[in-house]
Amino acid sequence: MTLVFGFETSCDETAAAVVRDGHLMLSNVVASQVEIHRRFGGVVPEVASRQHLLEIMPVVSLGLSNAGVGWGDIEGVAVTHGPGLAGSLLVGVSAAKAIAWARGLPLVAVNHLEGHIYANWLHHPGDPPPPPPLFPLVCLIVSGGHSDLVLMEEHGRYRRLGSTRDDAAGEAFDKAARILGLGYPGGPLIQRAAGKAAAPQSRKLPRAWLRGTDDFSFSGLKTAVLHLAQEEGLWPPGGVSPGEAVVTELAAAFQEAVAEVLVTKTVAAARTHGGRQIVLAGGVAANTRLRELMVERSSLPVLLPDPNLCTDNAAMIAACGYHHLRAGRTAGPDLDVHPSLKLA
């Protein structure tokens, strides 16, 4: 039995967790900053890093107490060291290094994107564990800052197949939600509005297929939403409201366009590269329409993380860190942050 303590501070969630043997969550504490940043329509890096400083030690204490363990029970410390916001990452890495040094524990550096993948194999005590990975598998990682297709050959071995050429899927959701006057964060608000559409198929938006590649592009889709919003009087804000039906129909059309491109390209990549399984990861993986469409269109088994584990959390970092620890991949006291870290 191996207990790993995880830290996650890559963006605007301060998180700590204890995970046993890479899958069983004994605790998973997240202090979210959504309400703080909502007024700005997005994350303000300096504000985020200062809030992490305030939250980090209370969250760490809760992570231990909720798990019912002490530092003497922990066998490794895992921390996100990139990608993410430099100031935010520094808070988590500094805390993890200090605790690892003080307690004589091995330190493990985790790529945030890799951590998201491991959310798929987490479970609570008393719940049955998800099925084990079927390597090689194709993973779609979609969040506010990333839209990546990755071939995972085994634990710790990845080959990046494609990524976004402009806006990430989550970023596009945020921008579209702002155009439609829905607020922030955009993903859940777009989904909620789309669910209210009386005629969800009444409007069509373009898809950027980028034939011959596994890459994505959502900037053109965002621009198309903006043009339709201008025609309907939704943009710029302050004009005459066209009514809820227009907003919900555009939200549904936008959500469908994003989901269709993500699913179609993921299924094609799995077929081309010999994947045995498809795995979703990242904040956008909580989107109900994306999950439904992926299961519907894929002939391969699809693994979907618990929606509550799609957003940033420390349990996924601890789970991933467990496998690095077993493989002997540890970091030293000179560990630094890498805001633009790639997964490959």
N, C-alpha and C positions, 0 to 999 in steps of 0.2 A: 504494500500500500504506500503510494507516494503522494504527498500533499504539496501542491505548488500554490504559492501566493502570487496573484497577478495584479499589475497596475496598468491602467489605461487613462491617458490624458492627452490624446492626440489632437482633440479639437475643443469641444465645449461640454464634455461629460467628464467628471472626476469619478473614477471607478476603481473598486478594489474587490477581489474575490479569492476564495479558496476552492480549489478543484482537486478531486482525488482521482488519480490514475488517468488523467486526461479526459474524463468524461462526466464524472459525478460532481454536480455543483453543491458544495456545502454552504456557500454563501455567494452572493453577487449583489454588491451595493453600488448604486449609481446615483450621483448627485448631478442632476441636469441643470443646464443654464438657459434652457429654451426661453423661459419667461424674461430673463435678463436681456437677451438679444432680440426678442420679438419686436421691440419698438424700433430697432434699427433695420429690420428686414433681412438680417443675416448676422453671422458671427463677427464680432469685433475682436481681433486677435489680442490686443492689449488688455481689454476687459476680461477676456477668457483666461489669460494667464494669471491675472491677479485673483480671479475667483478660484482658480485651482489652488493657489497658495493658501486661501482661506479654508478650503474644503479637504485638502489632501489628508491631513492627520485624523480628523474626525471620521472620514470614510475608511481609512485604514483600520482604525479601532473597531468600527462596526463590522468590517470584513472578518476580523478575527473572532469577535464576540458572537456574531450570528452563526459562524461555523462551529462554535463551541470548542475552539482549539487555541493554543498559545504558540508563541514563536518556536518553542522547543519541539513542536510537532511538525513544523514546516521544513521541507527538504530542498526547496529551491524557490527563487524569486524571479518572476518573469515580468518584463516591462516592454511596452511599446517604445521603440526608438525612432520610428518613422514609418511611413510618411505622415505629415501633419503640420500643424502650426509650430514653429520653432519654440516660441515662449511656452506654449502649453506642454510640448514634449519635454522640455527641460525640467519642469516641475516633477513629472512622474519619474524620469530617469534619475534625477538627483535624489529623490526620496528612496527609490529602489536601491541605488548604489549604497546609500548611507545605511539602510537596514541590512542589506546583504553583507556589508563590511562589518557592521557592529555585531551581527549574529553569526558570522562565519559561514554564511550560506552561499552556494553557487548562484551566480547571476546569469540570467538568460535574456538575450535581446530578441525581441519578436517584431517582425514586420506586421504593421497594422492590417494590411490586406490579407496576409496569410492567417492572421488571427480570425478575421471574419469567416474564413472557410471553416474553421474548427467549431464555430457556433452550431454547425449541423450535427455534431456528435455529442452535444451536451444534454444532460437530463437532470431532473430533480430526484432526490431520494424517494424511493417508492414507485417511481415511474419506470417503465421498461426503457432500456437504452435504445437509441436509434440503430438501424443496421450499420455494420461496418462499411468503410469505403470500398468501392470496387475500382481498383486501379487498372489501367489509367482512367481518370475521369476528367470531364470538362467542367470547369467552374466559371459561372458568370458572377462577377463581383461588381455590383452597382450601388453607388452611394452618391453623396453630395459632391465629392471630388473625384470620383473614379468610375469608369465603365470599362472593365477589363475582361477579356476572355483568356483563361489560363488552362493549360493542360497540366494536371497534377499526376505525375508518374508514380510517386510514392510519397511517404512523409518526407518533407524537406526538399523534394525535387519538383521543380516547376518549369514550364516553358510558356512564356507569354505569346498568345496567338494573335491578339488584337486589342486595341484600346480606342478611346475616343480621340477624334482629331480636333475637337473643339470643346463644347460643353459636355460635362458628364450628365448622366441621366437625372441624378438628384438635383443638380444645379439647374437643369432645364425645367424640372418640376417647380422649383422655387421661383424661377423667373416667370413661368407661365402663370403661376398662382398670383404673383404680383400684378401682372398685366390684367388678370381677370378680377382683381380686387378682392382676392380671397384671404390674403395674409401670409404669415410665415409660421412654421415651416410648410413648404408647398405640397410635399408628398401626400400626407394624410388629408389635407384640405381639398386637393384635387380629387382624390379618391371619394371623399364624402360628397362633393358636388356632383361628380360623375354618377354616383349611385342614385341621385335624385332626378336624373335626366329622364323626362317622359319619352323622348325620342332619341336615344343614345346613338343611333346610327344615321341621324339626319344630316350630319356634317362630316365632310371628309377633309383630312389634312395630308400633306405629302409625307412620303417616307424616303429617307436617304439610304439607299442600299449599298453603295460603294462596292459594286460588283468586283469579284475577284480578290476581295480582302475579307479579313475578320474584324475590321475596324468599324467604329460607329461615328455618326455625326448627328447632332441634334440642334445645331444653331439655325439651320434652315427651317426646321419645324417651329422653333421658337419665334422666328420672324413671321412665319405664316400666321401664327396665333395673334401676333401683334397687329398684323394688317387686318385680320377679321375683327379684332377688338376695336380698331379704329373705325372700321366701317359701321360697326354696331353702336358706336358712341361710348364704349367702355374705356377707351384710352384716348387722350390723357384723362386721369381721374378728375371728377368734378362736373362732368357733363350730365346730360339727361340719362337716367338709368333705363336700359332697354328691357329690364325685367329678369327674373331668375331663370327663365327657360333658356335664354341665350347663354348665360354663364354656365349652366349645367350641361348644355349640349356641347359647348366648346371644351369644357373640362373632359367630358366623355371622349370626344374626338381626339384630344391631345393624349389622354391616357392610353387609348387604343393604339395610336400611332407609335408611341414609345414601346409599349408591350409587344406589339407585333414585330417590330424590328429586332428587339432584344431576343425574343423567342426564336424567330426564324433563323437568325445568324448563329445562335447558340446550338440549335439542333443541327444545322448544316456543319458547323465546326466539329461537333461530336462525331458525325458520320465521316467526315473527311479524315480526322485524326485518330480514329479507332477508339473513341471513348466507350467505356462500358456503363457509364453512369453520368447523369447531369446533376450538378450541385449549384444551388443559388446562395448568394451571400451578399451582405451589405444592407444598408438602410432601405433601399428601394426594393429589396427582396421581400419586404413586408407587404408590398402592394398586392391586393387580392386578385386583381385582374391579371397581373403578370404571373402569379402562381397558378391560377386556373389555366391560363393559356399554355404555360410550359408543360403542365401535366397532360393537357389535351393534345398537344402537337408532337410530343416526344414518344418515340417507340422504346426508348431506354428508360430504366427506372430513374425517377427524379427525387432528389433529397431536398426537402425544404426545412430551413431552420424555424424554430419557434419565433413567431413575429416579435415577441418581446426581446429576443436575442439578436435581431437583425441590426438594431442600432448599436452604437459603440458601448461596449461593456468589458469588464476585466475578466469575466469567466472564460471568454473565448481566447484571451491572451494567455491565461494560465493553462488552458487546455493545449494550446499550441506549444507553450513553453515546456510542457511535460515531455513532448516528443523530442524537442531539442535537447533537453536534459538527458534523456535516455541515450541519445546519440552522442553525447559528450560535447555538444556545441554550446559552450559557455563563453561569457564575456568577462573582461577584466575591469578594473576601476577606472580605466581610461575610456570607457564606453561613452560615445557622444551621440547626439541626435542627428538625424538625417531627414530633413523636411521633405525632400524629393525622392526618397528611397523607392526603388522599383522592386517588383516581385518577378524574379527570373533566375 
